[in-house]
Structures are given as structure tokens and as C-alpha cells.
Amino acid sequence: MSDRFEPVIIGFTCNWCSYRAADLAGTSRIKYPPNVRLIRLMCTGRLDPTFVLKAFSEGADGVLIAGCHPGECHYLEQNYKALRRYQLMTRTLAQFGIVPERLRLTWASAAEGARFAEEIATMVEEVRQVGPLNWPTRPVPRVEQASGGAA
Amino acid sequence: MSKPKFAMYWASACGGCEIAVLNIDEKILDLDANFEVAFWPAAMDVKYKEVEAMDDESILVTLFNGSIRTDENEHMAHLLRRKSKLLVAFGSCANEGCIPGLANLSPREGIFECAYTSPSTENPDHLRPRSAWQAPEGTLTLTPLQSVVRTLDQVVEVDYHVPGCPPESHQIAAVLDVLIAVVKGEAELPPKGAVLGAGDSTVCDECTRKRDIKRISKLSRIQELPMLNTEDCLLEQGLMCSGPATRSGCNSRCPNVGAPCIGCYGAAPGVLDQGARLMTAIASVVDEKEPAAIDKVLDGLPDPAGTFYRFSLAHSLLRANRAALAEKP
């Protein structure tokens, strides 16, 4: 075993394309790093940014969002909604000091098992490069009595 | 029989909550008739040490406004928690961090830099506040700034929440009426943890403007939009409005007069993170599909975190910028 940092990545996939791509990667015996924990949504349009923030605040080092290719959403155009949320989240997260490498959006059709596995491998490598996030929980309250310590 | 005791305290806040309490007009006489004011620094002179000398839980109710920014704020939060039967987080600062909480987007050094070194500040000797200074007469102390702003319920247990920046006067009056009825034995206390003096829906729900198209192709600042009409949804007219994720209770005052909701009543019921819900809402209605075109619309929001979390940053899921959170408290 090495001491290499193994990032924890939460992956949100859609029921119709990207989850099936992951399934295909599995049934085709394609290897990809085990760092991703996949959560299946019906559609990436269901992805509330709250899910992403909750993942980061509770220990994820990265979040992957994977949906159907543009134009191929099973709910017409909800993946565009995911795209817009992703772009808005990236801007907002930058102000919190969360670098863009930690949030990735990708499209994968049900036939793209190999590509999906590659995307995951790339993301794991990128997040490994930027290091652990370890979102700092709230600071430990100081002793109650105010002391004259340095600010 | 002596009257039950009432206290109000002002931690890290602007003072607007105190003024809002005075805005209840003659209702303030009901407060005086039913309570003995034990401690209220903005209204009368009582020293901290006198509060320390009071029996524990001897104050029936304390309205605590302001966030926890300094060691002194934290000390007073613990002290008043101990002395009060009911501690009410009063106003946006105590509940969500409010405007002081926006400082959480920057580590402490950035705050000092901005306040004491920026070009708008005349400070040739680069003076900075210190927590202690030796004067000939003795040591002068100034309470230290903590690394991040926290809300009251992140520091001590809170019994009730009254949101708003500031809480609307008619809502404050209603809350006082409940308290007075309880004192007179005419009503039961609301369940612990309840949000008082607010609605249980969103500002959009109370807003009378028409929402039809739910699509926007441009986001502008209010001064760039001289021709706002008085009937249609402000968001549809291209103004960032926080109504979709904000708790009702204000009768949608701002949108009614043509100013967008800025989110001061905090997250709507069932919303874990007001900013995240606003991101959901805004991104949903942007009427573009190409990344570059989406970016162009989003450029109309130069400060997304500051806009979506204007009042709720300190109480959000992430709470603060990573560097600020990682600092020594």
C-alpha cells in the first residue's frame, strides 16, 4: 500500500445515460479508480446545488456530474439546466476557495462505458493533484472568557 | 408579584434591530407594562457585571440580535444563555450572519487590509487594532476579532428564531403579543426551535407581480434598467431577485415597490441552503444552452456568492471561504 492521497469523489449520474455508461464499464470489465461513489438521479436536472455543497462540506474532495449529451436528455432539455447550474456553481465556489478541478461536468451516453471510465480516471488524477479538500468544520469555540490574546 | 424580566442585547450588528423594536410604536408600552427590562444596553445603562450577578435563568426572555464576530460577542452569548430562560435569535445577524457574515468570504488579514490599508483609508502609519495596549494608566484591551462570523445557534442553544433584516415591526409586535399572552397564562409557548414572526412560504408566494415566461436572457443591475414595469416579475425583467428562496413574512415589501428581494428573511422553510436554492432557481431560468452564451448572462452577476448568500453565508453549508475557516479561531 502506498501513502498516495486517494480522493473521495461523489458522482451524480442520470438514470438514462451516464449511469448506464457506468454500468456498461462494469459489465465490460473496464477498470477505473474506485474513488468515485456514484449516486443515481433520474436526470441531472434534478441536481440541486445543495447536493454539491453538502458533499463538499461533509468530506468530498471532488464532485462529478454526468448526464446525457446535449440534445439527448430524456426529459428534453434538463441537462442544459445542469450545465447552467454547473457554470454558476463554479463561479460561486471560486469565492469559497474551491478550485474548478473539484467540480466536473461530463456527458456520457449509455454506450460510452470506456469514455466514462476515462473521465473518472482523469478527474481522480486532477483532484489528486490539487490535494485533499478537508472542508474545515466550524472552528472550535474558544474558552468562554475573553482573554487579551492576539487577534 | 414582580414582573418577569426582559433583556435585549446587541452583538455584531448594525443596530437596526433595536430601532425596529422601537418602531412598534405604542406597543412598547405593553412591553413595559408586562416586563421589567433587566438589561438592554441600547436603552438603559446596566453593566455586564450586574448581569453576571443575576441568578441563572432569572431573565424570562432575551432578544439577542447580532452575530458572533468577537470574543466579547461570544462571551455575552454564553452569559445571556445562562441567565435567560428563553433565548431568541432576533434578526438576520443572529440567525444567519447577515451582512457581517459576508466577511467570511475573506480571511481576517483581508478584512484588516481592506479596512485599514485600502486607498480609501487615510492611515499613513499603517495602524492596526491591537487586542492589548500598554498605556501609562494601565493596560487597554480591545476584544479580538474571531476568524469567522458565527450565528448565535452555532455558539449556544437557541429557543426561538425571529428572522429579518430587521424583523418587520408588525411581526415584532405579534411576537411580543405571544410572549405577553404566555406571561398572563393565556397562551402556551410555541414549540422550541420555532421560527416566530415570519411566514411559512417564499417571498415569491406573497409577491403580487405576474410570473409568466420564467425565462431570462440578461441579468442587469437595477441602475441599468430604467424602464421597469410595475406588473411583471422582476426576475423576468432581468433583475436578480432572491424571492424564490427567501422566507415570506415581509408582505414582499421590496418587490412591491420595484426593488428586488435581497433575501433578508433567510432561507425559506425546507431550504437547507438559501444560496444553493437561488443558484438552482436562477440557473433554471437562464434562457441559453451554449456555455459561452450562458457565461455571458452570468457575467451580469459579478459577485455570485455575495448575492446568493447576502444574508445567510455564516449559516450556509460551507459557512465561509476555505482560507478563513482554516485560520486559528
Chai-1 contact restraints between the chains, C-beta under 6 A:
chainA,res_idxA,chainB,res_idxB,connection_type,confidence,min_distance_angstrom,max_distance_angstrom,comment,restraint_id
A,D48,B,T280,contact,1.0,0.0,6.0,A-B,restraint_1
A,P49,B,A276,contact,1.0,0.0,6.0,A-B,restraint_2
A,P49,B,M279,contact,1.0,0.0,6.0,A-B,restraint_3
A,P49,B,T280,contact,1.0,0.0,6.0,A-B,restraint_4
A,T50,B,L272,contact,1.0,0.0,6.0,A-B,restraint_5
A,T50,B,D273,contact,1.0,0.0,6.0,A-B,restraint_6
A,T50,B,A276,contact,1.0,0.0,6.0,A-B,restraint_7
A,L53,B,D273,contact,1.0,0.0,6.0,A-B,restraint_8
A,L53,B,A276,contact,1.0,0.0,6.0,A-B,restraint_9
A,L53,B,L317,contact,1.0,0.0,6.0,A-B,restraint_10
A,L53,B,L318,contact,1.0,0.0,6.0,A-B,restraint_11
A,K54,B,L317,contact,1.0,0.0,6.0,A-B,restraint_12
A,S57,B,L317,contact,1.0,0.0,6.0,A-B,restraint_13
A,S57,B,L318,contact,1.0,0.0,6.0,A-B,restraint_14
A,Y80,B,K289,contact,1.0,0.0,6.0,A-B,restraint_15
A,K81,B,S284,contact,1.0,0.0,6.0,A-B,restraint_16
A,R84,B,A283,contact,1.0,0.0,6.0,A-B,restraint_17
A,R84,B,V286,contact,1.0,0.0,6.0,A-B,restraint_18
A,R84,B,I294,contact,1.0,0.0,6.0,A-B,restraint_19
A,R85,B,A283,contact,1.0,0.0,6.0,A-B,restraint_20
A,Q87,B,I294,contact,1.0,0.0,6.0,A-B,restraint_21
A,L88,B,M279,contact,1.0,0.0,6.0,A-B,restraint_22
A,L88,B,A283,contact,1.0,0.0,6.0,A-B,restraint_23
A,L88,B,L298,contact,1.0,0.0,6.0,A-B,restraint_24
A,R91,B,P304,contact,1.0,0.0,6.0,A-B,restraint_25
A,T92,B,P304,contact,1.0,0.0,6.0,A-B,restraint_26
A,T92,B,A305,contact,1.0,0.0,6.0,A-B,restraint_27
A,Q95,B,L105,contact,1.0,0.0,6.0,A-B,restraint_28
A,Q95,B,A305,contact,1.0,0.0,6.0,A-B,restraint_29
A,F96,B,L318,contact,1.0,0.0,6.0,A-B,restraint_30
A,F96,B,N321,contact,1.0,0.0,6.0,A-B,restraint_31
A,G97,B,N321,contact,1.0,0.0,6.0,A-B,restraint_32
A,G97,B,R322,contact,1.0,0.0,6.0,A-B,restraint_33
A,G97,B,A323,contact,1.0,0.0,6.0,A-B,restraint_34
A,P136,B,L325,contact,1.0,0.0,6.0,A-B,restraint_35
A,P136,B,A326,contact,1.0,0.0,6.0,A-B,restraint_36
A,P139,B,S147,contact,1.0,0.0,6.0,A-B,restraint_37
A,P139,B,P329,contact,1.0,0.0,6.0,A-B,restraint_38
A,R142,B,P329,contact,1.0,0.0,6.0,A-B,restraint_39
A,E144,B,H75,contact,1.0,0.0,6.0,A-B,restraint_40
A,E144,B,H78,contact,1.0,0.0,6.0,A-B,restraint_41
A,A146,B,D71,contact,1.0,0.0,6.0,A-B,restraint_42
A,A146,B,E72,contact,1.0,0.0,6.0,A-B,restraint_43
A,A146,B,H75,contact,1.0,0.0,6.0,A-B,restraint_44
A,A146,B,T143,contact,1.0,0.0,6.0,A-B,restraint_45
A,G148,B,S131,contact,1.0,0.0,6.0,A-B,restraint_46
A,G148,B,A132,contact,1.0,0.0,6.0,A-B,restraint_47
A,G148,B,T141,contact,1.0,0.0,6.0,A-B,restraint_48
A,A151,B,S131,contact,1.0,0.0,6.0,A-B,restraint_49
A,A151,B,P144,contact,1.0,0.0,6.0,A-B,restraint_50
A,A151,B,L145,contact,1.0,0.0,6.0,A-B,restraint_51
